Every structure is written in structure tokens, then in C-alpha cells.
């Protein structure tokens, strides 16, 4: 089965973290896109992202553009980032461990300064223009799971299909359309309709057959933002700024699942003797499932735009107050599922 869907999402985010909300086709999509990790230069990352009242850093273009008003010279900054993740899983008592290493650029920016020299008297001291890139989230992670399960995936398919007439499943298959797992399961004889009740299904293995199951999940992608910002300085006391941000979003998740039924010797003997039988195309044939493999891929790509305004007040040299507001981000997203 596959589909491509384009939709729009509005994400609200305050730098003070008072409120975060989003609307999307799927709630999980909105939550994933709305969440952001601490971003910025090594200095800001060392503070856990808390730079709303901190000036003189290239990260101010994203967090609070008023901070660009603190600059008195131009600057070029590059912040590389190395991520190391360890994932532990436990599936029916079987544990596994997965390690992931990923290198990326967390922050890049250039600040062009145009402030007045200290010997020049003026209330407005000038300001700085900044062009910056920040990776706001990384989705690189993978993990494995596996073990023996007393229930097969086919058991679940049969339960989901119960109550749906087999003619509907056949119609979808004839059109090459598989909107649900059960349609593909029926087309591949993993489940079979009862000859006496076409809305009742049995799986192609004995109920309760133990299955050796293995799975792997891989996620990759990132969310980033380019900001074009300006910050000004008034009397070295009041700093103000604004920026326009252009978001980029890409995400891909791949699920791979495999299952091998562990048949009892009694069942193997029954198959060798010519039973059990299942109806297929008005005839009786033996269904013997060696293994199942299910692969899924979800892709999300999109872009968005927002704006940020901010102020910083410094009553004395050792004390600053900062406030910034980021407007809702309007995203255009394309989702593909295979």
C-alpha cells in the first residue's frame, strides 16, 4: 500500500515555553514537528539553550534577535555536533542493545556589525545583521527487537478482518489497492475466510503457534531553520531585534518486521498427510506459511516560515532582562507512506 498526502500545519511556540500547540493530519506528526531540542552555538548549548537574555552570541538570531545588538564587531561561527545514542529494547524477555553515531552541523552563522565607535556620541549605537543556520532537532535513531511469541501477527490480522466480507477484500486486491494490512494479508493467504461465513476468518497456521519474530526500526532526518535577523542597540541599555525564519523539515522512518512460525511436529505430520485444508478460489489447497516479512516506510518533507521579535534591557552591566516571541510557524508538508 502507498499514498502521498500534502497538508498544512500551524505550530505555535513561545521562547518562554509557556505554550506549545500544533494542528496536523496526525497528532503524532504535530507533536514530533513541534518539539525542538536546545539549539545554538557551543556556548548556548552549554547553557541548555537558555539565551533569551544573553547577547553577543550568533544564536541570538534564533532565540532572541535583540542579542545581536550587543555585538561590536563582525563574526563567523561554525558549531559541529557529534551525537551518540544507545537504545535498549526488551521484547518478551529478550533484550537487545543498539548504538548510533551521527555527525552534523548544529549551528552556523555570520554576523555583520555596524555599530558606532565609543568616542562617537549618539543614543542609537547601531546594530548587527545576522544570517544563521540552526539544527532544531535530529531524528537519527535505530533499534532492534526480537524473540519467541506465543501469538502470530496472523492472529491479529484475523481478528481485524472479522466482520468484513471477503468480497470487499477481494475487490481491493483486484484493484491493486491495499488500504489496510488485512487486505494484503488476505491476498497473500495469511488469513482465510470461513466457507460458511465470509465475514469470519482464520489464520493460515494453528491458533497458538509460537512464532520467532524480529524487527528493526530506523529513523533519520532533521529539522532546521535559517534566520535573517537584525538587532539594534540604544544607549547600551535597550536592545531590540527581529528576524524571519525559514524552516526545513525531513523525516523518514522504516520498520522491518519478519516472522517464522515454529510449527509443532503434530502439525507438520498433518500437513504431510494432506491436512489442514483451506478454501482458495473455490478449491481446497494446503496453505503452509514459511515466513512473513512486512516493510513500512514513512516519509515527511516540508518547509515553513515564522518571525521572531525580542527585547533585552540592561539596567546595570551585571543584570539583563530578556523577552522574545516567535510567531506561529506555517508549514507545508508532504507525507508519503509505502
C-alpha positions in Angstrom: 0.0 0.0 0.0 1.2 3.6 -0.6 -0.1 7.1 -0.5 1.1 10.6 -0.9 -0.6 13.4 1.0 0.1 17.1 1.3 -1.2 19.1 4.1 -0.5 22.2 6.2 0.3 22.6 9.8 0.3 25.6 12.1 2.8 25.3 15.1 2.7 27.8 18.0 5.9 28.3 20.0 6.9 30.8 22.6 10.6 31.1 23.5 9.5 31.3 27.2 8.0 27.8 26.8 4.7 28.9 28.2 2.7 27.2 25.5 3.2 24.8 22.6 0.5 23.6 20.2 0.0 22.3 16.8 -2.6 21.1 14.3 -1.9 18.4 11.7 -3.3 15.4 9.9 -2.0 13.1 12.7 -1.4 14.2 16.3 1.9 12.3 16.4 3.2 14.3 13.4 2.3 17.6 15.0 4.0 16.6 18.3 7.2 15.5 16.5 7.4 18.7 14.5 6.5 20.9 17.5 9.3 19.6 19.7 12.7 21.2 19.4 16.0 20.4 21.1 18.3 23.1 22.6 19.9 24.8 19.6 22.7 27.2 19.0 26.5 27.6 19.4 28.5 25.6 21.9 28.1 28.5 24.4 24.3 28.4 24.2 24.2 24.5 24.2 26.3 24.6 27.4 23.6 26.7 29.0 20.9 24.2 27.9 19.5 26.7 25.3 18.8 29.4 27.8 19.9 32.5 25.9 16.9 34.7 25.8 18.6 37.5 27.9 22.1 36.7 26.7 23.5 38.9 24.0 26.7 38.8 21.9 26.1 35.3 20.5 25.2 34.2 17.0 22.4 32.0 18.4 20.5 35.2 19.3 19.2 35.3 15.8 17.1 32.2 16.6 16.4 32.7 20.3 16.2 36.5 20.7 17.4 38.7 17.9 17.8 41.6 20.2 21.0 39.9 21.4 22.7 40.8 18.1 22.7 44.4 19.3 25.4 43.5 21.8 27.9 42.9 19.0 30.7 45.5 18.4 32.5 43.5 15.7 31.6 41.1 12.9 31.9 37.3 13.5 31.8 34.0 11.7 30.8 30.9 13.7 30.6 27.1 13.0 29.5 24.6 15.6 29.9 20.9 14.7 28.0 18.3 16.7 28.5 14.6 17.4 25.7 12.5 18.6 26.0 9.2 20.3 22.8 7.2 21.2 22.3 3.9 22.8 18.9 2.2 22.7 17.9 -0.8 24.8 14.8 -2.9 24.0 13.1 -5.7 25.7 10.7 -7.9 23.8 9.0 -10.7 25.7 12.1 -11.1 27.9 14.6 -10.9 25.1 16.9 -7.8 25.4 18.9 -6.1 22.7 21.2 -3.1 22.5 21.8 -0.7 19.6 24.4 2.1 19.2 24.1 5.0 16.8 26.7 7.6 16.0 25.9 10.7 13.9 27.8 13.8 12.9 26.2 17.1 11.8 26.5 20.9 11.9 24.5 22.2 14.8 25.0 25.9 14.2 26.5 28.1 11.5 26.2 31.9 11.1 27.7 35.2 10.1 27.2 38.5 11.9 27.9 41.7 10.1 28.4 44.5 12.6 27.8 48.3 12.1 28.0 50.0 15.4 29.4 53.4 16.3 32.8 53.7 17.9 32.7 54.5 21.6 34.1 58.0 21.0 31.2 58.9 18.8 28.3 60.4 20.8 24.9 59.0 19.9 21.9 57.5 21.7 21.4 54.9 18.9 24.6 52.9 18.8 23.9 51.0 15.6 23.4 47.3 15.2 24.2 44.0 13.5 22.8 41.9 10.7 22.9 38.1 11.0 22.4 35.1 8.8 22.3 31.9 10.8 21.5 28.2 10.5 20.4 26.1 13.4 19.5 22.5 13.6 16.5 22.5 15.8 16.0 18.7 16.0 17.7 15.4 14.9 15.7 12.2 14.4 18.6 9.7 13.9 17.9 6.6 16.0 17.6 2.9 15.3 16.8 -0.2 17.4 16.2 -3.9 17.1 13.9 -6.3 18.9 13.1 -10.0 18.7 12.1 -13.2 20.4 9.6 -16.0 20.6 6.0 -15.0 20.8 3.1 -17.4 21.5 0.9 -15.3 19.2 1.5 -14.7 15.5 0.9 -11.5 13.6 -1.7 -13.5 11.6 -3.8 -13.9 14.7 -4.1 -10.1 14.8 -4.9 -10.0 11.1 -7.8 -12.5 11.5 -9.2 -10.5 14.4 -9.1 -7.2 12.5 -10.8 -8.8 9.4 -13.7 -10.4 11.3 -16.9 -8.7 10.3 -15.6 -7.6 6.9 -17.0 -9.6 4.0 -14.3 -11.3 1.9 -15.8 -9.8 -1.3 -14.6 -6.4 -0.1 -11.1 -7.6 0.5 -11.1 -9.3 -3.0 -12.3 -6.1 -4.6 -9.5 -4.1 -3.1 -7.0 -6.7 -4.2 -8.3 -6.8 -7.8 -7.9 -3.0 -8.0 -4.3 -3.2 -6.6 -5.4 -1.2 -3.6 -4.5 -2.3 -0.1 -5.7 0.4 2.4 -5.2 -2.0 5.4 -2.9 -4.7 6.4 -5.8 -7.2 6.3 -6.3 -6.7 2.6 -2.7 -7.6 1.8 -2.9 -10.5 4.3 -6.0 -11.9 2.6 -4.5 -11.5 -0.9 -1.4 -13.4 0.3 -3.4 -16.2 2.0 -2.2 -15.3 5.5 -5.8 -15.3 6.6 -8.7 -17.2 5.0 -12.5 -16.7 5.1 -14.7 -19.4 6.6 -16.6 -21.2 3.8 -19.8 -21.0 5.8 -19.3 -17.4 6.9 -17.5 -15.0 4.5 -17.1 -12.4 7.3 -15.3 -14.7 9.7 -11.6 -15.5 9.2 -9.0 -18.0 10.4 -5.2 -17.6 10.2 -3.2 -20.0 8.0 -1.5 -21.5 11.0 -2.9 -23.3 14.0 -4.1 -20.9 16.7 -1.4 -20.5 19.4 1.5 -21.5 17.1 4.7 -19.9 18.5 6.5 -17.5 16.2 10.0 -16.3 16.1 9.7 -12.6 15.5 12.3 -10.0 14.7 12.0 -6.3 14.0 14.2 -3.3 13.2 13.2 0.4 13.3 15.3 3.1 11.7 14.6 6.8 11.9 16.5 9.6 10.2 16.0 13.2 9.4 16.4 16.7 10.8 14.6 19.9 11.4 16.5 23.1 10.8 15.9 26.9 10.5 17.6 29.7 8.5 17.2 33.1 10.2 17.7 36.5 8.7 17.9 38.9 11.6 18.8 42.4 12.8 19.5 43.6 16.3 19.9 47.2 17.4 21.4 49.0 20.5 20.0 52.1 22.2 22.3 53.7 24.8 23.8 50.3 25.7 20.7 49.8 27.8 17.9 48.8 25.5 18.4 46.2 22.8 15.8 45.2 20.2 15.6 42.9 17.2 13.6 41.0 14.7 14.1 38.0 12.4 12.4 36.0 9.7 12.9 32.3 9.9 12.7 29.7 7.2 12.1 26.1 8.5 13.1 22.9 6.7 11.9 19.5 7.8 12.7 16.0 6.6 12.0 12.7 8.3 12.0 9.1 7.3 11.0 6.0 9.4 11.5 2.5 8.2 10.0 -0.5 10.0 11.2 -4.0 9.1 9.4 -7.0 10.6 9.8 -10.7 10.0 8.2 -13.8 11.5 8.9 -17.5 11.2 6.2 -19.8 12.6 7.5 -22.6 14.8 5.2 -25.5 14.0 4.7 -28.4 16.2 5.6 -31.9 15.0 1.9 -32.8 15.1 1.0 -30.0 12.7 3.9 -31.0 10.4 2.6 -34.6 10.3 -0.9 -33.3 9.5 0.4 -31.2 6.6 2.4 -34.3 5.3 -0.9 -36.3 5.5 -2.7 -33.7 3.4 -4.4 -31.5 6.0 -5.4 -29.0 7.2 -7.2 -27.6 4.2 -8.3 -24.0 3.4 -10.6 -22.9 0.6 -8.8 -21.0 -2.1 -10.6 -19.9 -5.4 -13.4 -22.4 -4.8 -11.0 -25.3 -4.4 -9.2 -26.8 -1.5 -5.5 -26.2 -1.2 -2.9 -26.6 1.5 -1.6 -23.3 2.9 1.8 -23.6 4.6 3.4 -20.4 5.7 7.2 -20.5 5.8 7.7 -16.9 6.9 6.3 -13.3 6.8 8.1 -10.1 6.1 6.5 -6.7 6.5 8.3 -3.5 5.5 7.0 0.0 6.0 8.4 3.4 5.1 7.0 6.8 6.2 8.5 10.0 4.7 7.7 13.6 5.7 9.2 16.6 3.9 8.3 20.2 4.3 9.1 23.8 4.8 7.8 26.7 6.9 8.1 30.3 7.8 7.9 32.3 11.0 9.1 35.6 12.6 10.7 36.5 15.9 10.8 39.8 17.8 12.7 40.4 21.0 13.9 42.9 23.6 16.7 43.0 26.2 17.0 45.6 28.9 20.2 46.0 30.8 19.7 48.4 33.8 23.3 47.6 35.1 26.2 45.8 33.5 25.7 42.7 35.5 21.9 42.3 35.0 19.8 41.8 31.9 16.2 41.0 31.3 15.1 39.4 28.0 11.8 38.7 26.3 11.2 37.2 22.9 8.2 36.0 20.9 8.2 33.6 18.0 5.1 33.8 15.8 3.2 30.6 14.7 5.1 28.6 12.1 3.2 27.8 9.0 4.3 24.5 7.4 3.6 23.0 4.1 4.2 19.2 4.4 4.2 16.3 2.1 3.7 12.8 3.6 4.4 9.5 1.7 3.7 6.0 3.1 4.8 2.8 1.5 
